[in-house]
Amino acid sequence: MDRSTRPAAPPADDTGDVLVDWFATAARDLPWRRPGVDPWAVLVSEVMLQQTPVARVEPVWREWTARWPTPAALAATSPAEVIRAWGKLGYPRRALRLREAAIALTERHGGVVPADVAALEALPGIGTYTARAVVCFGHGRPQPVVDTNVRRVVARLVHGRAEAAPARASDLADVAALAPPDPARAVRFSVAAMELGALVCVARTPRCGACPVRDRCAWRLAGCPASDGPPRRVQRFPGTDRQVRGRLLDVLRDAEGPVSATRLDDAWDDAVQRARCLDSLLVDGLVEQTPDGRFRLPA
């Protein structure tokens, strides 16, 4: 039988335990994973890590958790200071949403991060992934936590596909089925699966030789068939509206007060694109216009 058509063997029942044991020696030493880190600090890390590399997040996370160690502390801070502190992490609306979540936590939950998925999902800017991650990693309660890396691991390990299909409701069940029955190890499994996808089972050049579950991976047993989906599109950054928005925010972060439109002209040559991006920043609440027509970060 051709290797590409050979039925794939399902992962063994101890797959979750194998990943937990691997994680014990292979895990990165990230500050938000250390003992004693509270659920609020975990929530901050999860919001910052969305579409942003760990190396860029770590120094900013340290500054934020030192400056605003509780939801109440962040809630009392102005939007302008939050945007400045966010720096160049990208997607700065996350900073405002995190502050809004801090306000909601302070007003609805007495400044305590709840250990309930539904309560967390009701907070501004907190989706299913982040809510489950906070319950699992912040409170130590087992939850299937599914991000892009985990979905890719499951696609290969369980379903024999090179790439994950679009997100679907069964993703949570797929991950839960792999978790060890012991609650403490189930928590470790959730972070171990993410780490495997981030370090070993990567998108373009998976390091199958270093994978602790390569002997039971359906994709590998099927001969590592290529993806049958559309080619992956590489996101470009230079010249995009994201870059222009960042340039405009840089000017306002560095300014001691409101700046004129002429000052913003220096941030980007294309007047049409610059105006479009400035308008989008105003709509998003990241910039506000003063009565005399100048611009500043929101007060």
Protein Blocks (a to p, Z undefined) as FASTA:
>chain_A
ZZklgccddddfklmmmmmmmmmmmpccdfklpghiafklmmmmmmmmgopafklmmmmm
mmmmmmmmcfklmmmpcfklmmmmnmmnojjllmmmmmmmmmmmmmmnnopacfbfklmm
mpghiafklmmmmmmmmnopacddddfklmmmmmmmmnopabdcdddfklmmmmmmmpcf
blklmmmmmmmmmmmmmmmmpmklccfklpcklmmgmklmnopaacfbdcdddddfehpa
klmmmmmmmmmmmpmbdcdfklmmmmpmblmlmmmmmmmmmmnopaccdfkopacddZZ
